[in-house]
Amino acid sequence: MDFRPTQEQQLIIETVRRYVREEIEPLEAGLDPDAGELDPADQARLVAMTKQMGFYGLDIPEEFGGPGLDTTTRALMAIEMSQHRAGLYNPCYGTFGGAGLAQLYEATDAQKERYLYPALRGEKKGCFALTEPSGGSDPARAIKTRAHQDGDEWIINGSKLYISGADKADFALVFARTGDDPGRNGVTAFIVDTDTPGFHVERVVHTLRSTHYATELSFTEMRVSHDSVLGEVNRGFAIANDRLSRQRIPYAAGCLGPAIKAQEMAVEWAKNREAFGSTLAEKQAVQWMIVDNEIDIRHARWCVLEAAQRADRGERFRTEAAMAKLVASEAAGRVVDRAMQIHGGIGMTKDLPLERWYRELRIRRVGEGPSEVQRLIMAREILGGSFK
């Protein structure tokens, strides 16, 4: 395999890299170390810039007005977009736009008019309400929220936990059990306006992330019309699971940005910081940490690009996507940890972005499916799926 970028990809990489260093980093220098948003005027200016570049709405399919990027190019951009303090969970502060909820591309025409298109234009925000207090890694079997039909309406009762952005959302994609099957079948997806009576944001859940978007939701006798059903009744989990493997690839690539930046910082610090009569770069212990960082970064990058290229060729890539997510999230955590060690005391302060990356990378080993689940996915693929 040739993992060298094409001339076009290299131009895109250089463009995004320049954008981060000339536009994002200078603004970030004046923000609180835990900031997750830009000043509205700066946000508007930079959004206009990315639109002019032709990169706004990176993950929007071409038929809906997106740039139509292949998975490899998207992964390469994700690596560059995350190379700043807030880059892990707020890459370029959203100035490249979003894609809305991918599941809405399967919606009816009426649902697209009401939810998808406004979301793509930035007029509405949605959230994905799947996870429940009873389980996260096995969400389908953990769903206890129930919906039963009453004429042309459905009545929903239950709760959700760790739902990102629900406190600021205009609508939610809510998954509820509608059938008797205790597993993946019998789950239905509903598109619910967040101002619907019975929809409650109970609390914001504070986590290791600098920006706290996780929430706890409850539904009490919440009535929605049958037109709110997304897809087929009792087939909602197939919608939830759709596109998941492909989404893991840019998610994994986004872990690499902070790792690459942390390595650059560690190398520069080691060359200039003196201790016990010589620079840190002359200490074997530091040299080995730098080398181990490089091995981790290159290994993760190769896994990400292999998964991306297989996806672009139309080959099966489920194992490769799981491996990319597992390797990149764990490797990036190790790299940042070593970079903090090399920096010593200052590495623990908010003067540098390392401590923020350290906290937020810890979440990446759980988000989008924990490391253990990625290993399970790979094991089933390798062993033929002959076990549960």
N, C-alpha and C positions, 0 to 999 in steps of 0.2 A: 504494500500500500504506500502511496505517496501522500503524506500529510502536509506537504508544502502548499500554501494557498495559491490559487490562480492569481494572475495579474489583477483581475477585477476584485477578487477577495482581498488582496493586499492593499489595494487602493481604499477599500471600505474600512479595513482595519486601521489604516493610517488616518483616515478621516475621523473615525470615532475616537481614536486615541488623542488626536489633536483637540477634538471637541471637549473631551473630559479634562484635559490638562489646561486648556485655554479658557474654557467657559465654566465648567463645574467646580474645579478645585479652587480657583480664586474666590468664587462666591462662598464656598464651603468654609474658607478660612475665617469668614466673618460670622458664621453661624455657631450656635451652641453645639458642642460635640455630639449630642444625642439628637440633633434636629432631624426631622424627616420630611420637611417641606421647605420650598424656596419662597421668597417674597413673591406675591402674585404678579407683580410687574416683571420680575426676572423670569418667572415661570412662563408667562405669555410670550416674552421675547424669545426664549429658547424653544418653545413649541413651534413658533413661527419659523425658527431656524431649521429645526429638524424636518418640518414640512417642506421647506425649500430644498433640503437635501434629498427629499424623496424617501425618508426613512420613518415617517410618522405611522404609527399603527403596525409595528413590525410583525406581530403575530396574527394580523387580520388576513384571512385568505384573499387571494387576488380577486376572486369573483365578487368580493364585498368591498373592494377598493384598497386592499393592502398591497404592499410592494412585491408580494410573491416570492419571498426569499426561500431558498432551499435550506434544509436543516443544518447543513455544515456552515453555511454563511451565517445563519442565525446564531449558531453556537460560538463562532469566532467573534461576532459582535458582542455576545453576552460576556465573553471573557474580558473584552475591553471596557464595556459599560460599567462593570462592577469594580473597577480599579480606583475607587475613592472611598472616603470614610463611610458614607451611607450606602455604598454600592451594593451591598449584599441583599438588602431588602428594599432599597429605594434606588435602584440603578438609574443614575442621571435624573433622579427625582421625578421620574415619570414623564420626562419631556419627550420621550420617544413614543408616548401614547400607549394605550392598552388595547386588548383585543376583546374586551368584554368577557363574558362567560362562554367558553368554547362550546358548551352544550347547546347554546341558543342558536347555533347554526343549523341545528336539526329542528327548530321550532316551526310552527305554522306561519303562514304569511302574516296573519293578524298579530301573532305574538312577536314576530320580527319587527313589525311596524311599531308596536307598543314598547318593546324592551330592547331588542338587539340594536336597531339603527340608532335610537337615542344614546345608547351606551357607546357605540362606535364614534358618535359625534361628540362625546364627552358631556352630554346633557343629563345622563342618568348613570348611577352607579349600582352595581349588583353585588351580591355576596353568595357564597356557596355553602349552604347549611346541610351538611351531611353528618359530621361527627357528633356523637352523643356521649354523655357521661359514662355510659356502660361499656364503652370500648372505642378505640381509635384505629388500631392496626387492622382490625377485622370489622370495618364499618357496616357491612351489609347485615351480618348476623347480630350486630349490636343495636340495630335500629329498633327502638321501642316506641317512638312516636308513631301514632296510629291515625289513620284517616278512614272515615266511613261515609258512604254516600247517602245523601238525604235529598231525594229528588234530583234536581239539576245542580245541586251543590255538594261539596265535600266538607265535613267537619273534622278539623285537625286538632289533636291534643298531644302534648309531649314537650320535649326540650332538646336543645342542642348546646354544644360546648366547644370552645376554641374556634369560633367562627370569625374569620378575619373581616374587618370592615363593616360589620352589620350595623354598628352605631351610626355610620354615615351613608348607608345604602338606601336606595329608593325601592329596591325590590330584592327578593331573595329566592334562590332555587332551593326549595325545601323537599327533603326526601322523607317519605312516611310509609309505614307498612300498611298495605291495603289488602293483602292476601294472607293465606294460612301458612304459606311456606316460610320457615324460620330463617332461610338463607337469602341468597341473592335474588331469587324470584319472589314476587309478592311485594316488591317495593315500587312506589310510584313517585315521580318527580312532579312538583307543583311550582309554578311561578307565582310568587305571592308579593303584593305590594306591602312594604313595611309599615304603612299606616293602616293596614287592615285591622279592625277590632279583634283583639285576642292575640296579636303579635306583640311580644314584649322583649325588649333588650334589658335583661335583668342586671347585668353588670359588665364592666370592662375588666378583662383578666390581664393582669400585669405579668409579663414574662421577662426573660433575659433580653429580649429585643429592646432596642432603644426607643422605638416607636411602638406603642401598644395598640394593636388593632384587634386582638382576640376578644371575643365577647361570649357571654352566656345568654341563650335565648330560651323563651318559653312560649308555648302556644296553648291558649285556653279557649276551647269552643270556637276556634277560629274557622269561619266559614269562607270558602272560596268557590267560585263557579267551576263547572266542569271544563270550561274553556281554559282554565288555568293549568290543566294537565299538560305536561311536556312529554311528547312521545306517546307511548302506549301505557295504559294502566297495567300495573304489575311488572313493567319492564324498565323501571326507572334506574336500576343499578347499572344496566348496560349503558345508559346515558352517562352516568357518573364515571364509569370506568373507561369510557371512550376517550381516545387521544392521550390517555395517561402515560403510556410508554414514551410517546413522542415528546411530551412535555417534560419528561425527566431529563432529556438531553440538554436543553438550554438551562434548566435548573442546575444540573451538574456543572455546566460550563460557568455559570455565575459564581460558583464556589472558587473557581480558579483565579478570578481577578484579584481578590484580596490576598491570596497566597502569593501570586506573582509580585504584587506591590510590596508585601511584607518581606519577601526575599530581597528585592531591590534595596529596601531600607536596611535590612540586616547586613548586606554586603557593604553598603556605603558606611554604615556605622562601624563595622569591624575594621575597615581600612583606616579609619580616622581616629578611633578611640584608643587611647593608650592605657595600659595597666601593667604594672610590674616591669617597667622598662621597655616595653615593646607594644606594638598595636595588637588589638584582639585578633586580627587576621593572621598573625604569626603564631597564635596558639592552636595546637592541634585539636583541642576539644571544640573550638569554634569552627575550625576548618571542616571538621566532620559534620557539625550541625548544618553548615552551609551546603555541604555536598548532599546530605540526607534530604534537605529541603529541595534541592534541584532534582533529585531522583523522584521524590513524591510529586513534584509539579509535572515533570515530563511523563511519568506513568499515568497520572490522572488525565493529562491532555491527550495522550494517545488513546485512552479508553473512551473519552468523550468524542474524539474525532472518528474513531472506528464505528461507534454507534451511529453517529450522524451520517457517515458515508453509506453505511448499510441501509439506513432509512431512505436516503436519497436514491439508492439503486433499486429500491422496492423489495429488498431482501428482508427476511425475518430479523428483527433486531431487539426483541424483548429481553433476551439475556444481556446483550451488550448495553442496553439502556439502563438496566438494573445495575450492572457492573459499573458503568460510568457514574451513576448517582452514588453508589456505595464508595467507590474509590475516591472520587473527587471530594465528597463531603468529609471523609475521614482524613484524607491526605492534607487538605487545606487546614484543618484544625491542627494537625501536627506542625505544619509549616509556621503558622502564626504563633503557636506555643514556643517553638524554638526561637523565632524572631524576638519574642518578648524576653526570653532568657538571655539572648545575646545583648539586648539593649539594657538589661538590668533594671534598676529602679525606674528609669524614665519610661520603660516599656509598659509599666503598670499604670501610668497616668493617662489622663484624658488629653494631655498635650499631643499625644500620638494617637492614630486610629487603631492601633493594635488591640487595645483592650476591648473596643467595640466589636471588632472582627472576631476576637476570641469568644465573646459571649454569644454573638449571633451565629457563628459557625457551629456552636454546640447544638443549636436548634436544627441545623440542616441535617444532622444525623438522624433526626426523627421526622422532620417535615417531608412531605411527598412520599411517605412510606419509610419506616425506620430501616436501619442497616440490616436487622435480622430478617425483615420481610423481603428485602432485596436478595438476600442469600437464599431465602425460601423460593423466590421466583426463579432464580438461577438453578437451584437444585431440581425443581420440577421440570424445567426445560432440559437439563442435562440427563436426568434419570427417566424422562418420559412421562412425568406427571402421574405415575402409578401409585401415588400415595397422597394422603390429605395433610 
